[in-house]
Amino acid sequence: MKKNLIFIFLLIIIVAGVGIWYAGNNWKNLFPPPSPYLPSPVAQVNYICNENKTISAAFYKGEPKPVEPGEPPIPTGNIKIILSDGRNFNLPQTISADGSRYANSDESFVFWSKGNGVLVLEDNVEKSYIGCVVIAEDPGGLPKIYLDGTVGFSIRYPADYLINTSYKYQDFGLGKDISGVKFTIPASLAAGTNLSNFDTGVSIEIIPAVQDCNAKIFLADNNVNIQNVTDNNVEYSFASRNGAAAGNFYEEEIWAIPGTNPCIAVRYFIHSGNIGNYPAGTVLEFDRTNLINQFEKIRRSLTTI
């Protein structure tokens, strides 16, 4: 009996030793390291297109390939896209004169990214996804998206703001109306204050055929001062003015985007009543800081091609 116990004990030691030796020489197989390279996208972008269609795109950078001196680089990237109709593609990058072009092997589907816009061709025709523009990330409180696929811009706005797509800015000193789209504040934001919800809001305005896009052309005031400012990595031509009439105050800010054609500008328009004209204690002075903060978020979500 004692000999059997000794034998069993020695057998356990031998088996354990073999196991340790095997693990020591095969630890890589037992515990394989993570994949040496799982590529991460260099950019992830969402687009909105006409008819509220959307595209989600993840751009990947490939390993560079050697070329002879003087030869153009060989594109090696690829893109993964998901269309709102449920289709998805993994497309290699192809040679293009401008932008970044991706296509499947028979060129029946082409995704051509140019700046903040994208051209989607199916059998060499813009078929299902037209007028596509990048959508800015929601900074919070801007769930709705407006797209002008013709001019080429998208913008976010609060759910309770009223939208007027037939808006025209009228300033008789300009001698013309300026077309665009306006997002007017809801009545709830002005309730109990001296702020007017009738025309207070943010508008995106367009002036076609302009070589020098600047803030001054949106105001009929020769004395207005124009400043070049950079905000959120975007360059603007900025101007502001205040006015008063019949117990009402009017504040305007113009944020024009130089280089856009047609010329695109964002206008803040704030209409308030003279707080001194109200019976004491009946209304409160509106929260200008909160209002401007809302307008700033809307403006910063504007994306142009």
C-alpha positions in Angstrom: 0.0 0.0 0.0 2.8 2.3 0.9 4.6 1.5 -2.4 1.4 2.4 -4.3 1.1 5.8 -2.6 4.8 6.6 -3.4 4.2 5.6 -7.1 1.1 7.8 -7.3 3.0 10.7 -5.7 5.9 10.3 -8.2 3.4 10.1 -11.1 1.8 13.3 -10.0 5.2 15.0 -9.9 6.1 13.8 -13.3 2.8 14.9 -14.9 3.1 18.3 -13.2 6.6 18.7 -14.5 5.6 17.8 -18.0 2.8 20.2 -17.8 5.0 23.0 -16.7 7.6 22.2 -19.4 4.9 22.2 -22.1 3.3 25.5 -20.9 6.8 27.1 -20.8 7.4 26.2 -24.4 3.9 26.8 -25.7 2.7 29.8 -23.7 2.1 31.8 -26.8 -0.3 29.2 -28.0 -2.0 28.8 -24.7 -2.4 32.6 -24.2 -2.1 34.2 -27.7 -1.4 37.9 -27.7 -4.0 40.3 -29.0 -4.1 40.8 -32.8 -0.9 42.7 -33.7 -2.9 45.4 -35.6 -6.6 46.1 -35.5 -6.9 49.2 -37.6 -9.0 52.0 -36.2 -10.7 54.5 -38.5 -8.9 57.8 -39.0 -12.3 59.5 -39.2 -16.0 58.6 -38.6 -18.4 60.9 -40.4 -22.2 61.1 -40.7 -23.9 62.6 -43.8 -27.4 63.8 -44.4 -28.8 63.7 -47.9 -32.0 64.8 -49.7 -35.2 63.1 -48.4 -33.6 62.7 -45.0 -31.4 59.8 -46.1 -28.2 59.3 -44.2 -24.8 57.7 -44.6 -22.4 56.6 -41.9 -18.8 56.4 -43.0 -15.6 55.2 -41.4 -12.4 56.1 -43.2 -9.3 53.9 -42.9 -5.7 54.7 -43.8 -3.8 51.9 -45.6 0.0 51.2 -45.5 1.8 53.3 -48.1 3.2 51.6 -51.1 6.6 52.4 -52.7 6.5 54.2 -56.0 9.1 55.3 -58.5 10.4 59.0 -58.2 8.0 61.3 -59.9 5.1 58.9 -59.8 1.9 59.8 -57.9 1.2 57.9 -54.7 -0.9 54.8 -54.8 -4.1 55.1 -52.7 -4.3 52.3 -50.1 -7.1 53.4 -47.9 -10.6 52.1 -47.7 -14.0 53.1 -46.3 -16.8 51.3 -44.6 -20.2 52.9 -45.2 -23.7 52.1 -43.9 -26.6 53.5 -45.9 -30.0 54.4 -44.3 -31.7 51.9 -46.7 -29.8 49.1 -45.0 -27.0 48.5 -47.5 -23.4 48.6 -46.5 -20.1 48.6 -48.4 -16.4 48.2 -47.8 -14.8 50.1 -50.6 -11.1 50.5 -51.5 -9.7 53.9 -52.3 -9.0 54.7 -55.9 -7.1 57.4 -57.7 -8.8 60.8 -58.0 -7.8 64.2 -59.1 -9.4 65.8 -56.0 -11.0 64.6 -52.8 -11.0 60.9 -51.8 -12.7 58.5 -54.1 -13.7 54.9 -53.2 -15.3 52.3 -55.5 -16.2 48.6 -55.8 -14.4 46.4 -58.3 -16.8 47.1 -61.2 -17.3 50.8 -60.4 -21.0 50.3 -60.0 -20.9 52.1 -56.6 -18.7 55.1 -56.1 -18.3 57.2 -52.9 -16.5 60.4 -53.6 -15.7 62.6 -50.6 -14.9 66.2 -51.4 -14.6 68.5 -48.4 -17.8 68.3 -46.3 -19.8 66.9 -49.2 -19.9 63.6 -50.9 -21.0 62.4 -54.4 -22.6 59.0 -54.5 -22.8 57.3 -57.9 -24.7 54.2 -58.7 -24.0 52.9 -62.2 -22.4 56.3 -62.8 -25.6 58.2 -61.8 -26.6 60.1 -58.7 -29.6 58.0 -57.9 -30.5 57.5 -54.3 -28.2 59.7 -52.3 -28.1 63.3 -53.5 -27.0 66.6 -52.0 -25.1 64.9 -49.1 -23.4 67.1 -46.5 -21.6 66.3 -43.3 -23.8 66.4 -40.1 -22.1 68.1 -37.1 -22.2 66.2 -33.8 -25.0 67.2 -31.5 -23.5 69.4 -28.8 -26.6 68.8 -26.7 -30.1 70.2 -27.2 -30.0 70.3 -31.0 -31.7 67.1 -32.1 -33.2 68.4 -35.4 -31.2 68.7 -38.7 -31.9 70.9 -41.6 -30.2 70.3 -45.0 -30.0 72.5 -48.1 -28.6 70.1 -50.6 -28.7 72.7 -53.4 -26.7 75.4 -51.7 -24.7 72.8 -49.8 -25.1 73.1 -46.0 -26.5 71.4 -43.0 -27.3 72.8 -39.5 -28.8 71.6 -36.2 -31.5 73.3 -34.2 -33.6 72.7 -31.1 -36.7 70.6 -31.4 -39.1 73.4 -30.2 -37.8 76.1 -32.5 -40.1 77.0 -35.4 -38.6 76.7 -38.9 -39.4 79.0 -41.8 -38.0 77.7 -45.1 -39.6 80.6 -47.1 -37.9 83.2 -44.9 -36.6 86.5 -46.4 -34.7 89.1 -44.5 -36.2 92.5 -45.3 -34.1 95.7 -44.9 -35.3 98.4 -47.2 -31.9 100.1 -46.9 -30.4 97.1 -48.7 -32.7 97.5 -51.7 -33.3 93.8 -51.8 -34.5 90.8 -49.7 -32.1 88.1 -48.6 -33.4 84.6 -48.9 -32.7 81.8 -46.5 -34.1 79.7 -43.7 -35.0 80.9 -40.2 -35.2 79.2 -36.8 -37.4 81.2 -34.5 -37.5 80.7 -30.7 -40.6 79.1 -29.1 -43.1 81.1 -27.2 -42.0 79.2 -24.0 -38.6 80.8 -24.2 -40.0 84.3 -24.1 -42.8 83.7 -21.7 -42.8 86.1 -18.8 -40.0 88.2 -20.2 -39.5 91.3 -22.4 -38.3 89.1 -25.2 -40.3 88.8 -28.4 -40.8 85.3 -29.8 -42.3 86.8 -33.0 -39.0 87.3 -34.8 -36.2 86.5 -32.4 -34.1 83.7 -33.8 -31.3 82.5 -36.0 -31.3 82.6 -39.8 -29.0 81.2 -42.5 -29.0 83.7 -45.3 -27.7 83.3 -48.9 -26.5 86.0 -51.4 -25.6 84.5 -54.8 -23.0 85.7 -57.2 -20.8 87.5 -54.7 -17.0 87.5 -55.1 -16.2 89.0 -51.7 -18.4 87.3 -49.1 -18.4 89.5 -46.0 -20.7 90.6 -43.2 -21.2 94.2 -44.5 -23.3 93.1 -47.5 -25.9 91.7 -45.2 -26.5 95.0 -43.4 -27.6 98.4 -44.9 -25.3 100.3 -42.6 -22.2 102.0 -44.0 -21.0 102.7 -40.5 -20.9 99.2 -39.3 -17.5 97.8 -38.3 -16.4 94.5 -39.8 -14.1 92.2 -37.9 -12.3 89.0 -39.0 -12.8 86.5 -36.2 -12.1 82.8 -35.8 -14.4 80.7 -33.7 -14.4 76.9 -33.3 -11.8 76.7 -36.1 -14.0 78.6 -38.6 -13.1 82.0 -40.0 -15.9 84.6 -40.1 -16.5 88.1 -41.3 -18.4 89.5 -38.3 -20.5 92.6 -37.7 -23.2 93.7 -35.3 -25.6 96.6 -34.8 -28.3 97.7 -32.4 -31.5 99.7 -33.0 -34.5 101.0 -31.2 -38.0 102.1 -32.2 -41.3 102.7 -30.4 -40.1 101.1 -27.1 -38.5 98.1 -28.9 -34.9 97.1 -29.1 -33.3 95.2 -31.9 -29.9 93.5 -31.9 -28.3 91.8 -34.9 -25.1 89.9 -35.4 -23.9 88.7 -38.8 -21.4 85.8 -39.1 -20.5 85.6 -42.8 -18.3 82.8 -44.1 -15.6 84.2 -46.5 -14.9 82.1 -49.5 -18.4 80.6 -49.8 -20.2 81.0 -53.1 -23.0 81.7 -52.9 -22.2 83.8 -49.8 -23.5 82.2 -46.6 -24.1 84.0 -43.3 -25.7 83.3 -40.0 -27.8 86.2 -38.5 -28.8 86.5 -34.9 -31.9 88.7 -34.5 -33.0 89.6 -31.0 -36.2 91.7 -30.5 -37.1 92.8 -27.0 -39.2 95.4 -25.3 -38.0 98.2 -23.1 -38.4 96.7 -19.6 -39.2 100.1 -18.3 -42.4 100.3 -20.3 -43.9 97.3 -18.5 -45.8 97.6 -15.2 -43.4 96.9 -12.3 -43.1 93.2 -11.5 -45.1 92.0 -14.5 -42.2 90.7 -16.6 -38.5 89.8 -16.2 -35.5 90.9 -18.2 -34.8 88.1 -20.6 -31.7 85.9 -20.1 -29.5 87.2 -22.9 -26.6 85.0 -22.0 -28.6 81.8 -22.2 -30.2 83.0 -25.5 -26.8 83.8 -27.1 -25.5 80.4 -25.9 -28.3 78.7 -27.8 -27.6 80.7 -30.9 -23.9 80.0 -30.7 -24.5 76.2 -30.6 -26.8 76.4 -33.6 -24.2 78.5 -35.6 -21.3 76.2 -34.7 -23.3 73.2 -36.0 -23.4 74.8 -39.5 -21.5 72.7 -42.0 -20.9 74.0 -45.5 -19.4 72.3 -48.5 
